[in-house]
Amino acid sequence: MFQTAILSGPSSHGAMSSLLNCLSQASSRPRYAFMVLSLIAEVADEKGEAGPFVRRGRQAFTLRDWLCDSLAPMGGRDPRRVALTERVRSDLILEGRMPEDPGEAAQVIEDEVRARVRASGKSNLSRAVSELVGAGLLRRYYKGYAIDHENRGGQRHAVYVLQGKARCLLPQVRPVQAPRRGVAVQGELRF
């Protein structure tokens, strides 16, 4: 799921181990921070910039929503997630919003659990991103239309840029060189 394309060479020698060492010192949850960086690298452009929107199929999500939704399955078997599902079920019954049809009820419960997980995931994500910014691995800024707020909010969405050691997560593309004339290339027979 979290694979990276790191080519061996002078610029990438030890880059991953250096990044992991940096994460272990800078983050209170280094594995989570690494997953966040890997997901950002997955959708980043060649400059390492990701956001403010991520396209999946015909849908566009804000970067933060996409990251939260992508990380949500990691806690699927967590006892707290099971307890949350039961709490949502009881809340819907008490509020009288539980559909009679079992299929519809399951969908309503799933939608409500997803909304609550996304809300708590955004605070976890924000904390991890702040640690990554502090470690110099990520830069954060906002794009969009600002309303009544000089920094965040107001229809502005986060953009994350991989920096420093985190750039080793970006795929490195080497230019394809044409084979030299007269030199055999693997899979080619010279006559």
Summary of the structure (lengths in Angstrom):
residues: 191
radius of gyration: 22.1
end to end distance: 44.6
largest distance: 81.8
contacts: 484
relative contact order: 0.18
helix: 50%
strand: 13%
